Amino acid sequence: METGDERYLPARDKGPARRYTRDLVDARRNVGEYLLFAALGLVVLQFALQSVNTLWGLYSTLALWFVVLAVVVDSFLLNRHLKKRLSARFGDDLPAGTVRYGVLRALQIRRSRLPKPQVRHGEQPR
């Protein structure tokens, strides 16, 4: 499954549309990839700064909300990008949930994605 071989993939990951979606998502940098790290760092920072000055704790909370807003905006833009590219390549013959599959994949940490990414950041999908 890690290599992306179609024979070993579960039903949700099979098909050329899903493979193209994975490659499109894996080729770009997504804000959602870094959400967990940013949230963890900001929460720790918030606890550390809260005891020093409550205003700094408020700033770290606002920064966390800014990161969440950035993830929402990036997911919206990815949704539009995937719809445009997938309809241009496959027409109206897409399996249900393909775009949602791509957006949810973008929210995962890149190293933990299965099947493993087959393209590098910035590389054009096949």
QUISUL-V479742 format. One record per residue. RES is the residue in one small letter. OMEGA is omega in whole degrees, 0 to 359 (none if undefined). BURIAL is + if it has 9 or more other ideal C-beta (glycine too) atoms within 8 Angstrom, else -. Layout:
BEGIN
{{RES	OMEGA	BURIAL} {RES	OMEGA	BURIAL}}
END
This chain:
BEGIN
{{m	182	+} {e	182	-} {t	180	-} {g	178	+} {d	184	-} {e	184	-} {r	186	-} {y	182	-} {l	172	+} {p	185	-} {a	182	-} {r	183	-} {d	185	-} {k	173	-} {g	181	-} {p	180	-} {a	179	+} {r	178	+} {r	179	+} {y	178	+} {t	178	+} {r	181	+} {d	178	+} {l	181	+} {v	183	+} {d	182	+} {a	182	+} {r	174	+} {r	182	-} {n	179	+} {v	181	+} {g	177	+} {e	186	+} {y	184	-} {l	183	+} {l	179	-} {f	180	-} {a	181	+} {a	179	+} {l	180	-} {g	181	-} {l	177	+} {v	177	+} {v	178	-} {l	179	+} {q	178	+} {f	181	-} {a	184	-} {l	181	+} {q	180	+} {s	180	-} {v	183	-} {n	183	-} {t	179	-} {l	178	-} {w	175	+} {g	177	+} {l	179	-} {y	179	+} {s	175	+} {t	177	+} {l	177	-} {a	177	+} {l	177	+} {w	177	-} {f	178	-} {v	178	+} {v	177	+} {l	178	-} {a	177	+} {v	180	+} {v	179	-} {v	179	+} {d	178	+} {s	177	+} {f	179	-} {l	176	-} {l	178	+} {n	179	+} {r	181	-} {h	180	+} {l	179	+} {k	182	+} {k	183	-} {r	181	+} {l	178	+} {s	177	+} {a	183	-} {r	186	-} {f	181	+} {g	180	-} {d	185	-} {d	182	-} {l	171	+} {p	181	-} {a	175	-} {g	183	-} {t	180	+} {v	178	+} {r	176	-} {y	180	+} {g	180	+} {v	179	+} {l	176	-} {r	180	+} {a	181	+} {l	180	+} {q	174	+} {i	187	-} {r	182	-} {r	184	-} {s	181	-} {r	173	+} {l	351	-} {p	183	+} {k	178	-} {p	180	-} {q	179	-} {v	178	+} {r	175	-} {h	178	-} {g	180	-} {e	180	-} {q	178	-} {p	180	-} {r	none	-}}
END
